Every structure is written in C-alpha cells, then in structure tokens.
Amino acid sequence: MRRRARVARVAAGLALAVMAAMLLVQLVVALAVREVTDDYVRRFMGGTVQMLQHELAPLDDAARAQRVRELDERFAYPVALAPAAGFAPADRARLAAGELVVTGLPRRVAAALPPAAGLPAGGAAPAAEPAAGPTAEQVLVLGPLDPDWNPEHRLHVPAELWLQLVAAALLAAAVGLAAWALLRPAWRDLRALQRTADALGAGRFGTPMPSLGSRLFAPLGQGMRATLERLGAALAAQRELTGAVSHELRTPLARLRFALDALVDEDDVAARARAVAACERDIEELEALIDTSLTLARLDMGAVAAAPQPGDLAALLDKEARALAPLLEGKALATHWALPGPVPFDARLLPYAVRNGLRNAARHARSRIGLSAWVEDGRVCVAVDDDGAGVPAAQREAVFEPFRRLEGERERRSRGWGLGLAIVRRVAESHGGRACMQDAPLGGARLRIDWPAS
C-alpha cells in the first residue's frame, strides 16, 4: 500500500506539472497574440460601431439612453453607455483620437460618442441653464462579446478559457495514468533491486537476482545477474584456491621445519650443507607456489586483462623453447612455425601459458616434446605435444581445474601443484579463445590453445 501511494504521488506530481506547463504555454500564446486578436476585433466590430455612433450622435441624453436600452435588448451582447472617466488615461487618449479600444476577457469594445445634442463640445452645459442629466463625455461600450455571458454571475469564465482548462485537465489525467502504468512496475523493480543490493551488502552473495518486469530495468537486471554469477564464481574460485594453497603449503613447511630442527643439533659440516640446501629448495618451492597462485588468482578475478596486439609470435615461442632447455633432462624439443606474419597476442600473458604448457609436457614426456604454431580458420593455434602416457578422454577437462592432478605413480612423484594447466586455460580465455587436451601425433597428449586471429 505504501508503494502504491508513493507511485500515485509521483504520477500526480507529473500530471500537475504537465497541466501547469500547458496552462503556462496557453497564457504565453494568448499574450503573444493578444494584439493580433484585438486588431481583429476592432476590424470586425468597426462597421457596427460606426453605425451606432452615427445613430446616437444627434440624440440628447434621454433619447440616447432610451435608444441604448432598446439596442441592448435586441443585440446578442450587452450595449451600454459609460463615462470616459472610468477608463485608463491611455485608453481615454485613444478614445479621444477616435480609435476603438478593446479591453477585458471576454472582449469589450469601447468607442467615444460626441457630446449629447444641446451640449457644447467638452460636455459642459451653458452656465445659465444647468444640465438636468449626465453631462460628462460618454463612451459606447459593446460587450462582453460572449453569447454565454451572464451579468448575474459574479465570476464568469469565457468559453475558450473553459476549453483550455478542460484540455489541460484531460492531458494531465492522461499523463498521470501513463505515469502510473509505467512507474508502477519500474518502482517494483527498483525496490527488488534495492533489497538485493542490501542483501549483497550484508554479505549474502547467494541471494538470487529478482525477475524484473519493466523494460526500463530489464537490461540492468541482466547485467547484475551476470555480475553476480561472475562474483559467485570468483568467490568460489578464491575459496578453492585459498584452501588448496593452504593444503599445498603444509608439505614444504613441514620439510623446512624438520630441516631447521636438524640444523640445530647437527655438527657434521656436510650434513649441515645438505640441510641448508634442502631448506633453500623448500623456500624456492614456496616462492614458486605463491607466485603461481597469485598469477592464477589475478587471472580468475580479472585483475589482469589481455590486450592482444599484432606481434612476432614465432620469436616469443622460440624464446620460451630455449628457456625450457635446463628442464628437458635429455629430452628432445622440436619446433615448427607456420605463421603468415604478425598475429595478435598479449606479450605479457601468453608466455605464462606457453611456459606452463612446456613444463607440463617436460614432466610427462618420455623422450620427445613438440611445440608448433599455425593459423587455421581465422584462429591462431599453438600446440604442445609430448610422447608420454597421454590423458584419458574422461579426464581431459579435469586437468584444467586448479590443484587437480591425475592419479598415477608418475603424477605422485611430480613436484607440480596442478596449477599450470589452469593458468593456461585462463590465459586462453582472456584472449577470447580456449584450451583443450587432445591426442598428440607423438603418441602422448597435446595441449592446444587457439584464439581469434583478428
């Protein structure tokens, strides 16, 4: 009920504003055309006024008054005599000059009459014979020129003004109804959005997005729904990443604590050197885990956005291939480029994907690794192949999940954390592309990355 009252107040306010604006426009138009209208009335009534002036000029006061009463009964509008003193000085000057004066709303037409018969010019009776009737200069007044005018009504509104008021009222009513019809669903949607925002502000991120009915806020609802989905996914990924990192940190920290305890009581120089080397390896492992986890977190939360620019992809891949040499451990790495020229890629992010893909292949390959790049069907393709055991078809999507490693003795001996392929997929998606696992021509697994070439 309170919501309806608020919407009704807003609709009523709009209706009153429209009505006031319309009346103001009508007033401005009336003032602007007033002189034109007055000139039309003067020309329209000029012949009638001249006829009456000619008829009343030779009559004395009594005959003139009687004749005016007779004319008043016959005309469709009032006919009367009035003293010139009742007019404004400017109007008296115009009357004296023989002009017709149009006044009032509805219009009245005034015209000067010559002095009554038997009176000198100026309206004064001879000194020897005082005038028995009115001797002031008289003015013939025709009107109000409104057939509906009634002198008994103290407040008379002209018909044209009534029409203007009715038109303004009808327009205001139409605007009010339209505003009510449009604002009611919009107000309901605003209230629903406000409740959802309050729930999100309170930390209830699982609050569903309300269904919005108005066309005005439907795009906003769709955008907020997509934002909530991304926020929920980011929070879920953050919780998963936090838990996984915490779990992975336990092993190197436990080894580091054990090595430090051994250092305290160890007197053998060689044993102390081995313990220090183990501590250094564990510290490097912790640094690498933290750096990799932060990289994945930035990609998940959109803090790092790809900005592909045309560049020499072959040079970048060749650089990463050379950097992999210390990790090959006698395995052969073959490269092949089939690129037409510069292709778009982000020189900051793409090395993360290539580097992690090559390291993953180096861990699982038996003796051979392949790195290739080409353009196919308007997409840039990069593939990392190995001759290892491959990835079962049922697990080819699971390997891209953070901290997910395949079951097997080889994977358990691996010092990886299961973040490399997750980073590869995030980098590919930031380029508007995709990453997937396939069968490699070498017999093992192929990691393929592709993104639009335009």
C-alpha positions, -999 to 999 in steps of 0.1 A, spaced: 0 0 0 28 24 8 45 16 -25 13 24 -44 9 56 -25 44 67 -35 38 58 -71 5 77 -70 21 108 -56 48 107 -83 22 103 -111 0 131 -96 30 153 -94 38 147 -131 2 153 -141 1 186 -122 34 197 -137 21 189 -172 -11 208 -165 7 238 -152 31 238 -182 2 236 -206 -16 265 -190 16 285 -189 21 279 -226 -15 289 -234 -11 320 -213 21 329 -232 5 323 -265 -26 344 -255 -3 373 -245 17 369 -277 -14 371 -300 -34 395 -279 -26 425 -301 -35 405 -332 -68 394 -316 -76 429 -305 -69 442 -340 -92 415 -355 -120 425 -330 -116 462 -339 -119 455 -376 -147 430 -371 -168 455 -350 -158 486 -368 -188 488 -390 -213 481 -362 -197 508 -340 -197 534 -368 -234 527 -374 -243 531 -337 -222 563 -334 -240 578 -364 -274 568 -349 -267 581 -314 -248 613 -322 -278 636 -329 -298 624 -298 -299 641 -264 -292 624 -232 -326 609 -226 -332 598 -261 -297 584 -263 -301 564 -231 -335 551 -243 -321 541 -277 -292 523 -260 -317 503 -238 -336 493 -270 -304 482 -287 -293 463 -256 -324 442 -258 -320 434 -295 -283 427 -296 -268 393 -287 -243 411 -264 -247 440 -240 -248 476 -252 -243 503 -227 -230 538 -221 -202 546 -197 -184 577 -186 -149 582 -201 -135 589 -167 -138 552 -159 -111 543 -184 -73 544 -180 -56 576 -192 -40 558 -222 -74 544 -232 -90 578 -229 -64 593 -252 -71 566 -278 -108 572 -274 -103 609 -279 -83 602 -310 -113 583 -324 -99 548 -320 -117 517 -308 -105 504 -275 -107 466 -269 -105 455 -232 -112 426 -209 -117 389 -214 -141 383 -229 -136 413 -251 -154 446 -248 -153 473 -275 -154 509 -265 -159 539 -288 -162 576 -279 -195 594 -285 -198 631 -293 -215 653 -267 -252 649 -265 -273 672 -285 -277 707 -269 -243 704 -251 -211 723 -261 -180 703 -270 -163 693 -238 -196 680 -222 -204 711 -201 -239 727 -201 -242 765 -205 -238 784 -173 -273 800 -174 -290 766 -177 -276 737 -156 -278 703 -172 -306 681 -159 -289 648 -168 -253 635 -172 -231 659 -189 -197 640 -188 -183 628 -221 -198 594 -228 -184 561 -242 -203 535 -261 -194 500 -247 -203 468 -266 -198 436 -249 -186 413 -234 -187 397 -268 -196 363 -254 -230 349 -261 -229 329 -228 -220 359 -207 -245 364 -178 -242 396 -158 -258 379 -128 -227 356 -124 -201 373 -104 -174 350 -117 -177 344 -154 -152 323 -172 -151 326 -210 -159 295 -231 -124 295 -247 -109 295 -213 -131 267 -202 -119 247 -232 -83 254 -224 -88 243 -188 -106 211 -199 -79 203 -224 -52 208 -198 -71 187 -173 -75 159 -198 -39 159 -208 -28 159 -172 -51 130 -165 -37 111 -195 -1 118 -183 -10 108 -148 -24 74 -159 5 68 -182 30 76 -155 11 53 -131 12 25 -156 49 30 -164 62 38 -129 44 10 -110 65 -19 -125 96 3 -125 91 12 -89 86 -25 -80 118 -34 -98 137 -7 -80 125 -20 -47 135 -55 -57 170 -43 -68 173 -24 -35 165 -54 -15 190 -75 -35 217 -48 -31 211 -47 7 214 -85 9 247 -84 -11 260 -56 11 253 -78 41 275 -105 26 247 -128 14 262 -134 -20 240 -163 -27 209 -141 -29 192 -148 -63 186 -119 -87 149 -109 -88 130 -112 -120 124 -77 -134 92 -70 -153 98 -34 -166 116 -29 -199 135 0 -183 154 -21 -158 154 -54 -175 189 -48 -190 201 -37 -156 188 -69 -141 206 -90 -168 238 -71 -161 235 -76 -124 227 -113 -128 258 -118 -149 278 -98 -124 265 -119 -95 274 -151 -114 309 -138 -121 312 -127 -84 300 -160 -72 324 -179 -95 353 -156 -84 345 -161 -47 342 -199 -52 375 -199 -70 391 -178 -43 378 -202 -16 390 -232 -35 424 -216 -42 428 -205 -6 421 -240 7 442 -257 -19 472 -233 -13 469 -238 24 470 -276 19 499 -274 -5 519 -252 18 519 -278 46 543 -302 29 572 -278 22 567 -261 55 569 -294 73 601 -303 55 615 -269 62 607 -272 99 623 -307 100 654 -294 83 657 -264 107 654 -287 137 681 -309 122 704 -279 117 702 -270 154 717 -303 166 739 -312 135 776 -308 139 787 -325 107 795 -298 81 784 -320 52 751 -328 68 746 -292 76 753 -282 40 727 -308 28 701 -295 53 707 -259 41 704 -270 5 671 -287 14 658 -255 31 667 -235 1 648 -259 -22 618 -257 1 619 -219 1 622 -218 -37 592 -242 -39 572 -219 -15 581 -189 -36 571 -206 -68 538 -218 -53 529 -183 -40 538 -167 -74 518 -192 -94 489 -190 -70 488 -152 -72 490 -153 -110 460 -177 -111 441 -155 -87 447 -124 -108 435 -142 -139 404 -156 -121 394 -122 -107 400 -103 -139 428 -81 -124 449 -89 -154 432 -84 -188 446 -94 -221 452 -67 -247 462 -86 -279 484 -66 -303 500 -78 -336 534 -92 -330 560 -119 -338 546 -150 -321 574 -172 -335 600 -151 -317 581 -154 -284 577 -192 -288 614 -196 -297 624 -177 -266 602 -199 -244 616 -231 -260 652 -220 -253 643 -212 -217 630 -247 -213 663 -263 -221 675 -268 -185 643 -288 -177 645 -312 -206 668 -337 -189 679 -351 -222 645 -350 -239 644 -336 -275 623 -305 -282 612 -299 -318 596 -267 -330 576 -258 -361 560 -225 -371 536 -220 -399 526 -183 -393 518 -159 -422 532 -129 -403 524 -109 -372 494 -122 -353 476 -107 -323 485 -118 -288 493 -103 -254 530 -104 -249 526 -102 -211 502 -131 -206 508 -155 -234 543 -165 -220 526 -178 -189 505 -202 -210 534 -214 -232 558 -217 -202 534 -238 -182 524 -259 -212 560 -267 -219 568 -275 -183 538 -299 -181 550 -316 -213 585 -319 -199 573 -336 -168 552 -362 -187 572 -368 -219 594 -399 -223 619 -385 -248 602 -361 -272 584 -327 -270 569 -307 -298 560 -270 -300 541 -257 -330 520 -228 -341 499 -221 -372 468 -201 -383 437 -221 -392 401 -210 -400 408 -175 -387 423 -186 -354 458 -187 -341 467 -221 -328 496 -232 -305 502 -268 -296 525 -285 -271 529 -322 -277 546 -350 -257 552 -387 -261 541 -396 -226 512 -417 -214 486 -392 -226 454 -381 -208 423 -403 -207 393 -387 -225 372 -387 -193 398 -366 -175 407 -341 -202 386 -313 -187 395 -321 -151 432 -314 -157 424 -277 -162 410 -274 -126 433 -258 -101 453 -283 -79 439 -312 -99 464 -339 -107 459 -372 -124 461 -404 -105 493 -424 -111 527 -431 -98 543 -406 -122 520 -378 -111 525 -385 -74 563 -382 -79 558 -349 -98 567 -318 -78 539 -298 -96 508 -285 -79 482 -288 -106 481 -251 -114 500 -249 -147 471 -261 -170 446 -239 -150 468 -209 -158 469 -220 -195 432 -221 -198 427 -187 -180 452 -171 -204 435 -186 -234 401 -174 -222 415 -139 -216 424 -138 -253 389 -148 -262 400 -183 -270 401 -218 -255 425 -245 -243 419 -283 -245 437 -316 -243 439 -339 -274 458 -369 -286 492 -359 -298 508 -371 -331 538 -382 -309 515 -407 -291 510 -388 -259 490 -357 -250 486 -325 -270 478 -292 -253 461 -270 -278 455 -232 -274 437 -212 -300 422 -177 -302 409 -153 -329 434 -141 -354 416 -108 -360 
